[in-house]
Amino acid sequence: MKIKILISALVLAATVSACSKQGADKAADTSAEPVAVVNGKSITRNTFEYYVKGVTGKPIAEATAEQQQQLLDTLVRGMLVADKAEKDGLNKAGETQAMLDLTRLNVLQQAASQAFLKDRKTTDEELRAEYDSQLANVPKSEYHARHILVATEERAKKLISDLEKGARFEELAKKESMDPSKTNGGDLGWFTPDRMVPAFSAAVEGLTKGTYTKAPVQTQYGWHIIRLDETRAVAAPPFDSVKDRLVQIVEAKKFKAYADDLVKGAKVEKKL
């Protein structure tokens, strides 16, 4: 397991470092200088600095000389183990080749995304448009409801009949429900429709405060009797509080459109 971790860390550090310094200024040219040469292969300062940051979460300048030496020793051992693994053909064995291929693919996609978005800054107009689009899909209300879950439609109909005769919903839930909410009298707390299965949500949205379903509602879990206790409006999050997330969404859409164009222009032969 330790060998596997060392190999993975080395591959990731070395591959990512090749992309992480694109566009750096000339002052960073020393990043290509070796900090160690192992059997004729160099470990560049760029790779080592990236490795140190990945392990410690801090820039190399904040690592002591002793820590740097320990980390360099670890990287050297990792490089030797990785080289031996390649000589033994392990890079082509089992899932290892797939892992290496996918790691490379992921790193290059990230590099491509950064390069593509570098000169395509997201505008405030784009963010506002995305904000409005997201709000249009956000539930406008949330509901506080209880339910009783039983195994058969017949049993559910019997419980509805009991409710109509004056039985207390909470007591029936505690006695009859198969759902863990039975301990709270079937109380599900507050939820938005998207958190429930469609049939359940549709039933809740069709109720008015204080009423329950007059016919059993079937889902993959069984048969429900549902009572709506309260409804309240969902407050939309302020634009500024979600702005960073909106930037991520807009950028992701831009890069997906770019990738989609590459797919359209490519000759793809699926063998599945």
N, C-alpha and C positions, 0 to 999 in steps of 0.2 A: 504493500500500500504506500509506504514512504517513497519507494522508487517511482511509482505511478504519479504521486504528487509532484515530485521533483521534475519529472519529465514534462508534466502538464504546465508547471510554473515556468519552466525554461522555454517551452514552445510558445506559450502565450506572451511571455515577456519579449522574446526575440522577434516574434511576428508583429506584435503591436508596435514595438519600437520603430519598426521600419516605416510605419505610417504616421506615427504620432508627431513627427517633427516637420511635416511638410509645411512649407511656407515660412520656416524659421529664418531669422535674419542672419547675416554673415557672421555675426559675433558668436553664433552657436556652432561654427564649423568644427570646433574641438570635440563635438559630440561623437565624431567618427573615429577619434583616437582610441586605441585599445587600452583597457585597464588591466587586461591579462591576455596572454596568448597560450592556448591549451592545445598541445599537439599540432601546432601550426595554425590553429583557428583562433581568430580574435574575438574577445568579448568587448564590444565598444562601450565607451562611456555612456552613450545614449541608452543602450540596452541595460547597463548596470543601474543608471539613475532611474529608469523606468521600473526596474525590478525592485530597487530599494523602496520606491514610493508605493509599489503594489503590496509589499510585505509589511511596511511600517505605517503606511497611510500618511507619511510625511516626506517632504523633499529631502534629498540627500544631504543638504547643508545642515539639517537638524539632527543628523545621525553622527554619533561620535566616531572617532577614528577606529576604535575597537569594534563598534557595531558594523562599520563599513567593511572591515577586514573579515568579520564573521560572515556577513552576507555575501561577500565576494567568494569566500571559501565554499559556501553553500551553492553558489551559482556555478563555480568550477566543478564541484562534484556532480551537480545536475547535468552539466554539459558532457562530462565524461560518461555518465550513466546513459544519457541520451544517445551519444555517439556509439557506445557499445551495443545499445538496443537496436540501432539502425544496422550495424554490422551483422547482428544476429538475425536480421530480418523481421524484427518485432514491429517495425513501422508498417509492415504489410500484413500483419497477422490479426485475425479476429476483427474486433471493432476499432482497433487502434487507427487504421487508415481512415476510417470514416470520421473518427474524432478529430484527427489532424486536418482532414479536408474541410470539415465543418468549422473548425476554429479559424482556419485561413479565410474561408468564405465570410464568416461573421466579421472578422477584423477588416477585411477589404470593403465590405458593405458599409461599415461604420466610417471608414476613411472616405469612401465615395460620397456618403451622405454629408459629411462635414465639408468636403470640397464643393459639392453641388449647392449647399445652402449658404456658403460663405458670402456670396455676392447676391443673395436673394433674401434679404432681410424682411422679416414679417412686418407689415404695416399695421398701424392702429385700425385702419379700415377693415383689414382682413380679420383682425382679432375681434372687432365688434360684430362682424358678420358671422363669425364662428360662434361667438357668445350667443347671439340671437338664435342661431340654428340649434345650438345645444339646449337652450331654454325651451324651444318649441317641442323638444322630445322629453323634457323633464315632467314627471307627474305634477299636476297642479294641486292635488290633495293627498293627504295621508289619512289612514283610517285606524281606529282603535276597535278591535273586534274580538269576539270569543267564538269558539266552535266546539262541537262535539263530534268526534270521529269514531265511527263504528264500521264493522266489517260488511254489513249487508244493507241493502236498500230497505228491506222489510223492517229491520231493527231501527233504522233512521226514521221511517214513517211512524213507528210506534212511539218514538221519543217526541216527535213533532206533535202527535196526538196528546201526549202527556203535557207538553207545554201549553197547548190550547186549553187543557183542563185546569191550568193553574200551577203546574210544577215549576220550580225555580230552575232557570237555565244553569246557574252555577252548580247547584246540587246534582243535577243530571250529568253534567260534565265530569264532576269528581267521581261519580259512581260508574258511569258508562263509557267515557271516552277512552280510546286507545292511545291518544296523543299525550306526550309528556306534559303538555299544558294543563292536563286534568287536575294537577295539584293546585293550580291557581284558578280553578273553576273554568278552565278553557280559555283563559286570557292570553291573547297573542301579542299584547302591547300595540305600539304604533308601528305601522308599516305603510309603504307605498305599494301600489298594485304590481309594479314590476318585480317585487320580491316574492310574490306568490305565483303558483301555477295559474294559467289563464282562466280555467273554469272557476277557480276559487275567487280570483280577482273580479271577474265579471259578476259573480253573485254578490260580492260585497258592494260593488259600485251600484248595483241595482236596489240596494236597501236604503231606507231612511233611518235616521237615528232612533234606536230603541226597538227596531223590528228585526225579525229573524226570517230565514228562508222557509217558506211554506212547503217546499218540496226538497228532498235530499239532493245534495250537490255531489256529483261523482268526480273524483280525481284518481290518479294512480295510487293514492294512499288508502282509498276507501270511500266511504260515504259521510258527508259532512252536514251538520246543521249549523248555520252561521248566524250570529247576532251582531249587528253593528251598534256599538256603544257611542262612539263619537267620530266626528270628522273635523279636520282643520286644514287650512290652506298651507301649502309648502312655500316657505320663503325662498326666493331665488338668491343664490350667493352673489354678493357684490362683484362687479366686473374686476376690480383691482385684486380681489382675493383669489381669483382663479386665472389671472392673466398669464402666469408662468405656465400653467397647464394648457392654456389656450395656444400659447406659442408652440408647445410640443405637438399639439394636435395639428395645427396648421402646417408646421414643418413636415410632420409625418405624411400628411396628405400631398404636399408638394413633391416629396421624394418618391412617394408611391406612384404619382402620375409620371414621374421621370422613369421609374422602373417599368411601369406599364408600357411606356413608349418603346423601351428596349425590347420588351417581350414581343410587341407588335412587329418590330423590325427584324426579329430573329427567326431562324428556321428551327423549330422545335419539333422533334419526333418523339412522342411519348410511347414507351414500350409496355406500359401497364395495360 
